Structures are given as C-alpha cells and as structure tokens.
Amino acid sequence: MTLAILFLSLALQNVSPEVAQHMQAGVEAHKQGRLEEAISEFRKATEAGPNLAEGFLDLGEVYAEMHNYKAAIPALRRALELSPDLDAAHLQLGYALLSQGYAADAIPHLERVHAVEALGVAQIATGQYQEAIANLGAALAKRPGNPDLLYYLGRASGLLSKSSIDALLSAYPDSARAHQAMGENYFVLRQMPQAQKEYEEALRQRPDLPGLRMELGMVFAGAAQWDKAEEQFRLEAKEEPGNAEAAYRLGAALLQEGKAHEAKQELERADSLKSDMPETLYSLGKAASQDGDAALAEKAWMRVIALEKETSLAAQAHFGLAGLYRKEGKTVQAEHEMREFEKLQKLIAPPPAPN
C-alpha cells in the first residue's frame, strides 16, 4: 500500500460512504488523466462532505494541474481553513497564488514548506532581492545548470544591483562612486565622451580606487585611442601587479599599437596569473607570431582551440595557425587549419537577413 493510498484510506475512515465513493472515483480518474471527471467527483465529494479538507485539496490540485488557478485558489484556501497544517495545500496554494500574480500572498505558504525556487521568484516580484538571491542560490545548488533558476538568479542579482546603484545616485550624487557608476552606464551605451568625463571626475576625487583606471582605459580602447588606453592600463597594472585582467588589457593595447614584443611579455604575465583564459591565449599567440616566436604562437593557439572548439575565437586561432604553418612551409598543416577555419565560419555564421 502506497503512502498516498494509506493517507486517503485514513482520511476516509470518518466520512460517509457517499463521500468516500466520490473521493475514490476522483483519485482513480486523476490517476488515469481524466481530469474533468476527477474535478466532477471531487466537487461532489466536497458538497457531500463540506468539512473534508482532503477533498478540497484534491480539487484544488486538479484545478492547478489544468492551470485553472482562479478555481484552484478558493478550494485550497478552504482546505487550509479546515486543516491549517496541511502542507500539501500550503504548497499548492503558494504556487497558485504566484501564478496569478499574488506574490506577496504566496510567500508565507511557500516559506512554510521551504519551496525555495518558487519563493525566490515571489521575492523578486516583491522587491526582496537579497532574500531571492539566497533562495534561488540554494535551489540552484540542488539543480545545477537549470536554465530557469539561472535566469531568475541573474534577474534578482541585476535588480539588486540596480536598486543599490539607484540608492547611491540618490543619496550621494556627486561622490566618486556615483561618477564611476554613471561612467559604467555610459560605457554600456557606447557613449564614450560622457563615460570618459565621469571616470575622470571619479579619478580626480579618488585616484586610488582600484579598477577605475582600467575602466577608463576600456573607454579609450572603445574609441580606438590605444595610446591613452595603454597609459591607463599600465597605471592599473602597476597598482595591481597581481591583476590578470589588467595585464591582459595592457598586452592587448600594446598589440594594437604594434608593440608585439612588449605585448607578448604582458600577455605571458597575464597567462601566468590566470591560465587558460581564451582571449589572453589568442592575443598571446598573435603577439608571439608578430614577434617571431612561432613555437609560443602555435602553443597558445592550439590551447585556444582545445578550450573553445566551436567558437569564433577558435576559428581565428585556426586561421592564425594556417598563416603560421604557411610561413614555415608546412603546406599540409596550413591547408588543414584553413579547412577547419572555413568549417567553423560556416557553422557560426549568422543566418541571412530576411528579404
């Protein structure tokens, strides 16, 4: 005897034969997927036995299964009026309320049964972002890689970030951090002159803030002002010699300026600080190739391909290797790399625009 059948048999011990008959018929119809029939039987059971909490629970569950949450909610509420400790009713009512947009009403029911996934979603809707992040993180730990959980966790984190930034701009509009935040916003919008102005004001107020010079350098890089970008990245790398991104950004800027040897040194340092970063390895291969270090270029690009496999970066690494082998007279290897490049180009090419 299963627990569900045992539970039902115990629940029906003190009801009339008519109620028991309708409940059993409803359960059987539900098991066989005849949902309309199940609803009819459970409704008859609740009419004949208006004090049977399990009858209203089963009725509400079937309504919810049919996505008729408007009908499910009163049935589940009645079940809890009759039996406040019925956790199954709390769970179903929490989901039903959330599905109808009543997030605040859903939260107590979801909290009671520790339904952390749905609870996190409800907390996003009610502006409880920190609590949502904690609950969604706990849910994700149990279901790693779940796309819905990843989406909601990202949304909660983004909304918390926006809320914090809004509070910062409201309370301290002329602080260095406010100017930094505005610089970040302008950078995302690709409004480089405005971003530059905000970052420079932040630096004027607090020149020792970590990361500010790298962010300003990225503004200059976005405007292809590589000499200015190099200056900022170099200052950041000097202040934070253990920062792999600062070393990478400096190396990439030097590469853009044609300073291949110096770029190779910085990119090697970036790779030593944080290995197996595909962007660093690709740029390192390019710098090594331009600096005449074919062995290092080959090693770096081969590692990119091993890490990336079917991305545009892998395609560019195949293209770089083709050129490298061609210079060395390795015709067979060069042709092989070109074929791999062309194969990936076709694979990752965007679909043609509609006519």
N, C-alpha and C positions, 0 to 999 in steps of 0.2 A: 504493500500500500504506500503510495507516494505521500509526501508531506501535504501537498495541495488537497488530495482526496481525504486524508486524515483530518485536515483543518475543516474542510467542508462538512465532513460527517459529524464532527464535534459541534460545529455551528448549527447544524440542522437538528440536533437532538431535542431541542426545546421549541420547535416550531410545528405548525400544523402540517398534516400530510399534503395539503394543497400547496403550501409554500415550498416544502421540500421537493415536491414533484416539479414545480416550475424552476427552482434553483438547479436541480439536477439536469433538467432538459436544457436550461440555458448554458450550463457548463459543457454539456455534450455538443450543443450546436456551436459554441465558441471554439471548441477543440477541432471541429470539422470545418471551420471557416465560414459557417453560415451566420454572419454577424447580425443581419436584420432579424433573423429568427431568435438569436441569442438575446438581443435587446428586447424583443417582444416578451420572451419568457422571464427575463429579469424584471421587467416592468410589472408583469403580473405578480411576480413574487413580492415586490415591494408594495404593491397595492394590497395584497392579501396579508403581508407581514410588514407593516409600516415601521416596526421597531427593529428590524433585522439589518444591522449595519453592513453585513457582508453582501446583502442583496444590492444595496446602493453602491457599494464599492465595485462589485462586478458590473453593474450597469454603467457606472462612470468609466471603468476601464475599457469597456467595449466601445462606448461613445468616443473615447480618446483615441482608440485604435483606428476608428473611422475618421479621425481628425475633426469630429464634431465637438470641439472643445466647449462651445457655448452650452451644449446639453450636458457635457460631462461635469462641468463645474458645480452646478447645483446638486447633482447626485453625489458627488464626492464630498461636498460640504455637509450634506445630510448624513453621510456615513460617519463623518467625524463628530457631528453633533451627538450621534448615538454611541460612538466609541472613540473618544478623543485620542486614545493610544494606538490607533490602527495605523501603523507606519506605512503600510502599502497605500492607504488613502492619502496620507501626507505627501508621499512621493508623486502619486498620480495627479493630485491637486496642484502641487508645485509646478509640474510640467505643463498642466493645462492652463494655469494662470499665466505662466511665462509665455506660452504660445499665443495667448490672447492679448499680450502686451501689458499685463498687470504684474510687472516685475517686482515692485515693492511688496505686493501681497504674496507673491510666490516665495520670497526669501525665507520667511520663518518656517515654512513647510520643508523647503529644501535644506535649510540648516539642520532641522531636526533629524533628517535621515542621512545627513552628510553626503548629499548629491553634489559633489564639488564642481563637476563640469557645468551642470545647469545653474548652480549657484553663482559661479563665476560670470556666466553670461548675464544673469539677472543683475549682478552687481555692476557690470559695465553700464547697463541701462539706467541704473540709479546713481551713477557717478561715484561709486565706491571702487575706485580704480586700484588702489593698493591691495584691498581685500580680494578683488577679482584676480589680480596677478598671482597672489598666493594660492588661491583655489585652483586656478587654471594650471599653474605650475605643478601642483600636486596631482591633478588629473593627467597632465602630460607625462609625468613620471611613471604613471601606470600604463599609459598608452602612447609610448614614444612614436613620434613621427605622424600622429594623427593630424590630417590637414585642417579639420575644423578647429581643433584645440590650438594648433599653431596660429591659425588666423585670429582667433579670439584673444590669445595671449599677446600677439603682436598689436592688435587693436587696443587692448587695455593699456599696454605699455605706451603706445603712441598717444593715447588720450591723457594718460597721467603726465607724460612729458609736456604736452600742450598746456595742460592745466597749470603745471609748475611754471612754465615759461610765461603764461598769461599773468600769473601772480607776481612773478619777478618784474615784468614790464609795468605792471600797475603800481607796485609798491616802490620800486627803485628804477624809474625810467631812465635816469642818466648815469647809472652805475656801469662799471666796466663789463660786468656780466650781461647787462641788458644790451649794451652795444655789441657784445660778442654774439648774443642770441639773434639780434637783428642782422648782423653780418651773415650768420648761417642761413637765415631766411632769404636774404637777397642772393646769396650764392646758389641756393637751390633753384631760385627763379632765374638764374643766369644773368642777374643784374649786377655786373662786376664793378662798375664805378661806385654804386651805392654800397656794395659789400666791402670794397676797399676802404671807403670812408669810415664805416662802422668799426672795422677791425683796427684801423689806425687810431681811432679815438680810444678804443679799449686798451690798446698798447700804450697810448700816451698816459692813461690813468694807472695802468698796472703792467709795466713792461716785463714783469717776472712771471706772468701767468703761463703755466705750461700749455702748449698746444696752440696758443694764439698765433705765433709766427708761422707755424705750419699751415694753419688755416688761411692766413693772409697769403702765404706762398702759393696755395692752391688757387686763390683768386687770380694771382698773376699768371699762373700756369694756364688757367681757363681763358685768359686773354692773350695767350702765347707770348707773354713778356718774360722770357725764360731767364734773362739775366737778373731781373728782380725776384723771380721765383727762387733762383739759386741762392740769392742773398738771404732770403728768409729761411729757406730750408737749412742752409749752412748754420745760421744762428740757432735754429731749433736743435739741430744735431749736436751742436757744441754744448748747449744747455742740457740736453738729454742724450748722452752718448749711448745709452742702452735702449733707445727707442728705435726699433727696427723700421717702423714706417717712416720716421724722419730720414733715416739713412737711405731707404728706398726712394723717397721723394727727391732727395738731393741727387742721388745717382741718376734718376730718370731725367731731371732737369739738365744735368751735365751732359747726358747723352743727347738731348735735344739741341744743345749748344755745340755739339760736335767734339766735346772733350771726352773722347772714348776711354782713354787710359784712366783718367781720374774717376770717370763714371764706373768703370769696372771695379775699381778699388772700393768705392762706396757700396756698390751692389753686392760685392762679395761680403762686405761687412754686414749688410742687411740680412743676407742669407745666413751668416753665422749667428746672428742674433735671433732669427726666426726662420728656420729652414722650411723648405717645401712650400713656399708661397709662389704660386704660378706666375703672377705678374712680375715679381722680383726675378725669378729664374728666366723668364722670357727676355726681360730687359738686360739681364746679365749676359745671356747668350748673344744678344745684339751688340752690346758693348765689347765683349770679348772678340767677336767676329771683326768688328771695326778696328780693334786694337791688334789684330793679327794673332790672337790666341785661339786657334781653331779647336784645340782639344777641349778647352774650357767651354767654348761656344757649343760644341757638339754635346758635351755632358749636360749643360744647362738645358738645352732644347729637348734632348731626349727625356730628361726628367719632367719637363712640362708635358710632353706627350703621355708619359706614364701616369701623370696626375689628372690630366684633363680629358684625354681620349677623344671626345667628340664635341669640342667647343671651338669657337673662332680663334682662341688663343692657341689651341693645339694645331689648328690649320696654319697659323702664322709660323709656328715652330717648324712644321713640316716644310713650309716654304723657305724658311731660313736655312734649314739643313740641306735642301736641294741646291741652294746657291753655294753653300759651303762645300759640298761634295763636288759641284761643278768646277769650282776653282781648283780643287785638288786633283781633278781629272778622274774622279770616281763616277763615271757615267752611269753605270747600272744603279748605284745607290741614289744618285741625283734624280734619275727618272722615276725610281720607286717613290721617293719623297714627293715629287711633283704629282704623281698619281694620287697619293694619299691626300695631298693638299686639295686637289681638284674634287676628290670624292667628298671631303668634308665641306668644301664650298657649296656643293650641290645639296648636301644634307642640311646645312644650317641656313641656306639662302632663304630670305623672306618670300612669302607667296606673292605672285604677281598682283599688282593693283587691279581692281575691277575696272572694266571699261566704262 
